[in-house]
Amino acid sequence: MLNSETLEVAIGMVFLFLLMSLICTAIKEWIEALLKWRAMDLERAMRTLLADDDGSTTQALYTHPIIYSLFQGSYDAAQLRSSWLVMGTGADKHMRLGARRNLPSYIPTAHFATAFIDYVARGPATPGAATSNAAPGPLTIDLLRRQAAQLPEHLSRTVIAGIDYANGDIARVRKAVEQWFDGAMDRASGWYKRRTQALLFMVGLLTAVLLNVDALHILHRLTHDKTYRDVVVSRAAAAKAPASASAGDELASIALARGELDAVAMPIGWESPTTQGDQTQLWPTQFCSTSTDGQGTLSEACTFGRNPVYAVVRMVFGWLVTALAVMLGAPFWFDVLNRIMVIRSTVKPHEKSPEEPSQDGGSDPVQRVVLSADPAPAATPPDPPTPDSGAPQPAA
C-alpha cells in the first residue's frame, strides 16, 4: 500500500533520474550537432526513398531551387562512404562529415512534393544557370505520365501508380507524393530514435561512472534518512519542465542540473581520503565515513566492507540502473514526477489530519451533529387567564 514515505522515496529517485537525463541529453545533443546526424539520416532516407544507390537522383532533388534554398553549400554524391560506423540504419552508405555539415536537417513535405513533381515533369535543374532547359508549358497529367515512363523502374512505377489513382487530378498526385515522403521520414525517425537511445545509454553509463551515481545507494539513503528525504522532496516540488537544449545551451543545461545535484547534497562522487606518496587513492563516496575523536580531529575511513566483490558488483549494478533510466529521457521523468506529486497531494492531507476526538467524553459524534443541527423547540408559557374566567382577578 502506498504511503507518504514510499511516495517521497519515489519522488527522490525520479528527481535524480530527471537531473541525470538532463545532463546526458545535453551531451547527446552536443554530439549530434557536432556530427550532423539529422542531416545524414535525412539524406540517407532520401536515397532509400528514391532507390538511388549512387546518389544521382538525390543530387538532382537537392539542387532543385525549392530545396537548394534550404541549405548553404552543395550536395556532392561523390562524397558517399560506407556506413558501418553508423548505428541502426541498415543503409550501405552515408555522406562524409565534411560534406554533410551544410546539408539540411529537415525538408518540409510540401517542398519535396513540389520539387519532385517538377523534377519528373521537367527534369533536373541546374543552380546558377542563366536559362532553363525545361520545356515551358502547364503541368498536366499527360505530361507527368509521359515523362514518368522515362524514369528508372522504381520511380516510374511509383509516379504512374499515383497518377492512376488520381483520376486526372494534379492535387491528388501531389497528396500521394506527400504521403510517400512522410512514410520515408517515419522510417528515418525510427533510425534517429534507436541511435538516440543507444547513445543515451552509453553517455548515461559513462556519466554514472565518472560522477559515481549509484542508484541503489541513493535509494538506500532516501529510505533511511527522513531529513535528507524532505530536502530532496522540497527541491523536486519546485522543478520546472525541461526545455529542449538548443545550440549553445548544452553547457548551461549541464551546469543547471549539476547545481541541483549539489544543492540537495546528492551522495555521489569520489573521495580521496588517503594519499600514499604522490598517488591519491580515490574511493566511492558511498563507502566512506567520517568520524571524530575526543579532541575534535576528523578522520575519514573508506572500505568496501567484509565482502568487496559484492560491494563492487552492487555499485556497478547501480550504475547500470542509472544508465537505463537515462535512456527514457528527461520529458518522461518530468511527467512521472508530476503524476507522483499529484498522488502525494491526495495522500498527505489524510495522514496529517486525523479525526479529532469528541469533547463531551464518549457521546456519538453523529448524534451531536444531529442535535446541534436540529434543536428541540423551547416550551411556550401558558396563556394568561381571560377576564371572564372564574379565576380571581388581581387587585387594582
Contacts in CASP RR format, 6 or more apart in sequence:
PFRMAT RR
TARGET T0000
AUTHOR 0000-0000-0000
METHOD contacts of the structure
MODEL  1
MLNSETLEVAIGMVFLFLLMSLICTAIKEWIEALLKWRAMDLERAMRTLL
ADDDGSTTQALYTHPIIYSLFQGSYDAAQLRSSWLVMGTGADKHMRLGAR
RNLPSYIPTAHFATAFIDYVARGPATPGAATSNAAPGPLTIDLLRRQAAQ
LPEHLSRTVIAGIDYANGDIARVRKAVEQWFDGAMDRASGWYKRRTQALL
FMVGLLTAVLLNVDALHILHRLTHDKTYRDVVVSRAAAAKAPASASAGDE
LASIALARGELDAVAMPIGWESPTTQGDQTQLWPTQFCSTSTDGQGTLSE
ACTFGRNPVYAVVRMVFGWLVTALAVMLGAPFWFDVLNRIMVIRSTVKPH
EKSPEEPSQDGGSDPVQRVVLSADPAPAATPPDPPTPDSGAPQPAA
2 343 0 8 1.000
2 347 0 8 1.000
3 347 0 8 1.000
3 351 0 8 1.000
4 344 0 8 1.000
4 347 0 8 1.000
4 348 0 8 1.000
4 351 0 8 1.000
5 226 0 8 1.000
5 229 0 8 1.000
7 340 0 8 1.000
7 343 0 8 1.000
7 344 0 8 1.000
7 347 0 8 1.000
8 222 0 8 1.000
8 229 0 8 1.000
8 230 0 8 1.000
8 233 0 8 1.000
8 344 0 8 1.000
9 219 0 8 1.000
9 222 0 8 1.000
9 223 0 8 1.000
9 229 0 8 1.000
10 340 0 8 1.000
11 232 0 8 1.000
11 233 0 8 1.000
11 236 0 8 1.000
11 337 0 8 1.000
11 340 0 8 1.000
11 341 0 8 1.000
11 344 0 8 1.000
12 222 0 8 1.000
12 229 0 8 1.000
12 232 0 8 1.000
12 233 0 8 1.000
12 236 0 8 1.000
13 215 0 8 1.000
13 218 0 8 1.000
13 219 0 8 1.000
13 222 0 8 1.000
14 236 0 8 1.000
14 333 0 8 1.000
14 336 0 8 1.000
14 337 0 8 1.000
14 340 0 8 1.000
15 232 0 8 1.000
15 235 0 8 1.000
15 236 0 8 1.000
15 239 0 8 1.000
15 264 0 8 1.000
15 337 0 8 1.000
16 213 0 8 1.000
16 215 0 8 1.000
16 218 0 8 1.000
16 266 0 8 1.000
16 322 0 8 1.000
17 215 0 8 1.000
17 322 0 8 1.000
17 325 0 8 1.000
17 326 0 8 1.000
17 328 0 8 1.000
17 333 0 8 1.000
18 239 0 8 1.000
18 242 0 8 1.000
18 330 0 8 1.000
18 333 0 8 1.000
18 334 0 8 1.000
18 337 0 8 1.000
19 257 0 8 1.000
19 260 0 8 1.000
19 261 0 8 1.000
20 204 0 8 1.000
20 207 0 8 1.000
20 208 0 8 1.000
20 213 0 8 1.000
20 257 0 8 1.000
20 322 0 8 1.000
20 325 0 8 1.000
20 326 0 8 1.000
21 242 0 8 1.000
21 325 0 8 1.000
21 326 0 8 1.000
21 328 0 8 1.000
21 329 0 8 1.000
21 330 0 8 1.000
21 332 0 8 1.000
21 333 0 8 1.000
22 242 0 8 1.000
22 253 0 8 1.000
22 254 0 8 1.000
22 256 0 8 1.000
22 257 0 8 1.000
22 330 0 8 1.000
23 207 0 8 1.000
23 253 0 8 1.000
23 254 0 8 1.000
23 257 0 8 1.000
23 258 0 8 1.000
24 200 0 8 1.000
24 203 0 8 1.000
24 204 0 8 1.000
24 207 0 8 1.000
24 326 0 8 1.000
25 200 0 8 1.000
25 242 0 8 1.000
25 245 0 8 1.000
25 253 0 8 1.000
25 329 0 8 1.000
25 330 0 8 1.000
26 245 0 8 1.000
26 249 0 8 1.000
26 250 0 8 1.000
26 251 0 8 1.000
26 253 0 8 1.000
26 254 0 8 1.000
26 257 0 8 1.000
27 203 0 8 1.000
27 207 0 8 1.000
27 250 0 8 1.000
27 254 0 8 1.000
28 196 0 8 1.000
28 199 0 8 1.000
28 200 0 8 1.000
28 203 0 8 1.000
29 245 0 8 1.000
29 250 0 8 1.000
30 245 0 8 1.000
30 250 0 8 1.000
31 199 0 8 1.000
31 203 0 8 1.000
32 38 0 8 1.000
32 196 0 8 1.000
32 199 0 8 1.000
33 247 0 8 1.000
35 97 0 8 1.000
36 97 0 8 1.000
36 100 0 8 1.000
36 101 0 8 1.000
36 103 0 8 1.000
36 105 0 8 1.000
37 192 0 8 1.000
37 195 0 8 1.000
38 105 0 8 1.000
38 106 0 8 1.000
38 192 0 8 1.000
39 95 0 8 1.000
39 100 0 8 1.000
39 101 0 8 1.000
39 103 0 8 1.000
39 104 0 8 1.000
39 105 0 8 1.000
40 86 0 8 1.000
40 94 0 8 1.000
40 95 0 8 1.000
40 100 0 8 1.000
40 103 0 8 1.000
41 89 0 8 1.000
41 188 0 8 1.000
41 191 0 8 1.000
41 192 0 8 1.000
42 103 0 8 1.000
42 104 0 8 1.000
42 105 0 8 1.000
42 106 0 8 1.000
42 107 0 8 1.000
42 185 0 8 1.000
42 188 0 8 1.000
43 58 0 8 1.000
43 75 0 8 1.000
43 94 0 8 1.000
43 95 0 8 1.000
43 100 0 8 1.000
43 103 0 8 1.000
44 83 0 8 1.000
44 89 0 8 1.000
44 91 0 8 1.000
44 93 0 8 1.000
44 94 0 8 1.000
44 95 0 8 1.000
44 188 0 8 1.000
44 191 0 8 1.000
45 184 0 8 1.000
45 185 0 8 1.000
45 187 0 8 1.000
45 188 0 8 1.000
45 191 0 8 1.000
46 52 0 8 1.000
46 58 0 8 1.000
46 61 0 8 1.000
46 62 0 8 1.000
46 184 0 8 1.000
47 53 0 8 1.000
47 55 0 8 1.000
47 58 0 8 1.000
47 91 0 8 1.000
47 93 0 8 1.000
48 91 0 8 1.000
48 184 0 8 1.000
48 187 0 8 1.000
49 180 0 8 1.000
49 181 0 8 1.000
49 184 0 8 1.000
50 57 0 8 1.000
50 58 0 8 1.000
50 61 0 8 1.000
50 154 0 8 1.000
50 155 0 8 1.000
51 152 0 8 1.000
51 154 0 8 1.000
51 155 0 8 1.000
52 58 0 8 1.000
53 92 0 8 1.000
53 93 0 8 1.000
54 77 0 8 1.000
54 80 0 8 1.000
55 77 0 8 1.000
55 80 0 8 1.000
56 77 0 8 1.000
57 152 0 8 1.000
57 155 0 8 1.000
58 75 0 8 1.000
58 77 0 8 1.000
59 75 0 8 1.000
59 76 0 8 1.000
59 77 0 8 1.000
60 119 0 8 1.000
60 123 0 8 1.000
60 124 0 8 1.000
60 125 0 8 1.000
61 67 0 8 1.000
61 112 0 8 1.000
61 115 0 8 1.000
61 116 0 8 1.000
61 119 0 8 1.000
62 68 0 8 1.000
62 75 0 8 1.000
62 103 0 8 1.000
63 74 0 8 1.000
63 75 0 8 1.000
63 124 0 8 1.000
63 125 0 8 1.000
63 126 0 8 1.000
63 127 0 8 1.000
64 115 0 8 1.000
64 118 0 8 1.000
64 119 0 8 1.000
64 124 0 8 1.000
64 125 0 8 1.000
65 125 0 8 1.000
65 127 0 8 1.000
66 111 0 8 1.000
66 114 0 8 1.000
66 115 0 8 1.000
66 118 0 8 1.000
67 104 0 8 1.000
67 107 0 8 1.000
67 111 0 8 1.000
67 112 0 8 1.000
67 115 0 8 1.000
68 127 0 8 1.000
70 104 0 8 1.000
70 107 0 8 1.000
70 111 0 8 1.000
71 102 0 8 1.000
71 103 0 8 1.000
71 104 0 8 1.000
72 102 0 8 1.000
73 102 0 8 1.000
74 127 0 8 1.000
75 103 0 8 1.000
76 99 0 8 1.000
79 95 0 8 1.000
79 96 0 8 1.000
79 98 0 8 1.000
79 99 0 8 1.000
79 100 0 8 1.000
80 93 0 8 1.000
80 94 0 8 1.000
80 95 0 8 1.000
80 96 0 8 1.000
81 93 0 8 1.000
81 94 0 8 1.000
81 95 0 8 1.000
81 96 0 8 1.000
82 92 0 8 1.000
82 93 0 8 1.000
82 94 0 8 1.000
83 89 0 8 1.000
83 90 0 8 1.000
83 91 0 8 1.000
83 92 0 8 1.000
83 93 0 8 1.000
83 94 0 8 1.000
86 94 0 8 1.000
86 195 0 8 1.000
87 194 0 8 1.000
87 195 0 8 1.000
87 198 0 8 1.000
88 191 0 8 1.000
88 194 0 8 1.000
88 195 0 8 1.000
88 198 0 8 1.000
89 191 0 8 1.000
89 195 0 8 1.000
95 103 0 8 1.000
109 178 0 8 1.000
109 181 0 8 1.000
109 182 0 8 1.000
109 185 0 8 1.000
110 178 0 8 1.000
112 177 0 8 1.000
112 178 0 8 1.000
112 181 0 8 1.000
113 174 0 8 1.000
113 177 0 8 1.000
113 178 0 8 1.000
113 181 0 8 1.000
114 174 0 8 1.000
116 177 0 8 1.000
116 181 0 8 1.000
117 139 0 8 1.000
117 144 0 8 1.000
117 170 0 8 1.000
117 173 0 8 1.000
117 174 0 8 1.000
117 177 0 8 1.000
118 125 0 8 1.000
118 139 0 8 1.000
119 125 0 8 1.000
120 144 0 8 1.000
120 147 0 8 1.000
120 148 0 8 1.000
120 151 0 8 1.000
120 155 0 8 1.000
120 159 0 8 1.000
121 139 0 8 1.000
121 143 0 8 1.000
121 144 0 8 1.000
121 147 0 8 1.000
122 132 0 8 1.000
122 134 0 8 1.000
122 135 0 8 1.000
122 147 0 8 1.000
123 134 0 8 1.000
123 147 0 8 1.000
125 132 0 8 1.000
125 134 0 8 1.000
126 132 0 8 1.000
126 133 0 8 1.000
139 170 0 8 1.000
140 170 0 8 1.000
141 163 0 8 1.000
141 166 0 8 1.000
141 168 0 8 1.000
141 170 0 8 1.000
141 173 0 8 1.000
144 159 0 8 1.000
144 163 0 8 1.000
144 170 0 8 1.000
144 173 0 8 1.000
145 160 0 8 1.000
145 163 0 8 1.000
148 155 0 8 1.000
148 156 0 8 1.000
148 159 0 8 1.000
148 160 0 8 1.000
148 163 0 8 1.000
149 156 0 8 1.000
149 160 0 8 1.000
150 156 0 8 1.000
151 159 0 8 1.000
158 180 0 8 1.000
159 173 0 8 1.000
162 172 0 8 1.000
162 173 0 8 1.000
162 176 0 8 1.000
163 173 0 8 1.000
165 172 0 8 1.000
165 176 0 8 1.000
166 172 0 8 1.000
166 173 0 8 1.000
166 176 0 8 1.000
197 327 0 8 1.000
200 326 0 8 1.000
200 327 0 8 1.000
200 329 0 8 1.000
201 323 0 8 1.000
201 324 0 8 1.000
201 326 0 8 1.000
201 327 0 8 1.000
202 323 0 8 1.000
203 326 0 8 1.000
204 322 0 8 1.000
204 323 0 8 1.000
204 326 0 8 1.000
205 319 0 8 1.000
205 320 0 8 1.000
205 322 0 8 1.000
205 323 0 8 1.000
207 213 0 8 1.000
207 326 0 8 1.000
208 214 0 8 1.000
208 318 0 8 1.000
208 319 0 8 1.000
208 322 0 8 1.000
208 323 0 8 1.000
208 326 0 8 1.000
209 319 0 8 1.000
211 268 0 8 1.000
211 269 0 8 1.000
212 268 0 8 1.000
212 269 0 8 1.000
212 270 0 8 1.000
212 284 0 8 1.000
212 285 0 8 1.000
212 286 0 8 1.000
213 268 0 8 1.000
213 269 0 8 1.000
213 319 0 8 1.000
213 322 0 8 1.000
214 268 0 8 1.000
214 284 0 8 1.000
214 286 0 8 1.000
214 315 0 8 1.000
214 318 0 8 1.000
214 319 0 8 1.000
214 322 0 8 1.000
215 318 0 8 1.000
215 319 0 8 1.000
215 321 0 8 1.000
215 322 0 8 1.000
215 325 0 8 1.000
216 314 0 8 1.000
216 315 0 8 1.000
216 317 0 8 1.000
216 318 0 8 1.000
216 321 0 8 1.000
217 267 0 8 1.000
217 286 0 8 1.000
217 315 0 8 1.000
217 318 0 8 1.000
218 266 0 8 1.000
218 267 0 8 1.000
218 268 0 8 1.000
221 228 0 8 1.000
221 267 0 8 1.000
222 228 0 8 1.000
222 229 0 8 1.000
222 232 0 8 1.000
228 265 0 8 1.000
231 264 0 8 1.000
231 265 0 8 1.000
232 264 0 8 1.000
232 266 0 8 1.000
235 260 0 8 1.000
235 263 0 8 1.000
235 264 0 8 1.000
236 337 0 8 1.000
236 341 0 8 1.000
237 341 0 8 1.000
239 260 0 8 1.000
239 334 0 8 1.000
239 337 0 8 1.000
241 334 0 8 1.000
242 253 0 8 1.000
242 330 0 8 1.000
242 331 0 8 1.000
242 334 0 8 1.000
243 253 0 8 1.000
245 253 0 8 1.000
261 268 0 8 1.000
267 285 0 8 1.000
267 286 0 8 1.000
268 285 0 8 1.000
269 284 0 8 1.000
269 285 0 8 1.000
270 282 0 8 1.000
270 283 0 8 1.000
270 284 0 8 1.000
270 285 0 8 1.000
271 282 0 8 1.000
271 283 0 8 1.000
271 284 0 8 1.000
271 285 0 8 1.000
271 288 0 8 1.000
271 300 0 8 1.000
271 302 0 8 1.000
272 280 0 8 1.000
272 281 0 8 1.000
272 282 0 8 1.000
272 283 0 8 1.000
273 281 0 8 1.000
273 283 0 8 1.000
273 288 0 8 1.000
273 300 0 8 1.000
273 301 0 8 1.000
273 302 0 8 1.000
274 280 0 8 1.000
274 281 0 8 1.000
274 302 0 8 1.000
275 281 0 8 1.000
281 302 0 8 1.000
283 302 0 8 1.000
284 302 0 8 1.000
284 315 0 8 1.000
286 315 0 8 1.000
287 302 0 8 1.000
287 303 0 8 1.000
287 304 0 8 1.000
287 305 0 8 1.000
287 311 0 8 1.000
288 300 0 8 1.000
288 301 0 8 1.000
288 302 0 8 1.000
289 300 0 8 1.000
289 301 0 8 1.000
289 302 0 8 1.000
290 298 0 8 1.000
290 299 0 8 1.000
290 300 0 8 1.000
291 298 0 8 1.000
291 299 0 8 1.000
291 300 0 8 1.000
291 301 0 8 1.000
292 298 0 8 1.000
292 299 0 8 1.000
293 299 0 8 1.000
304 311 0 8 1.000
304 312 0 8 1.000
305 311 0 8 1.000
325 333 0 8 1.000
358 365 0 8 1.000
358 368 0 8 1.000
360 368 0 8 1.000
385 391 0 8 1.000
387 393 0 8 1.000
END
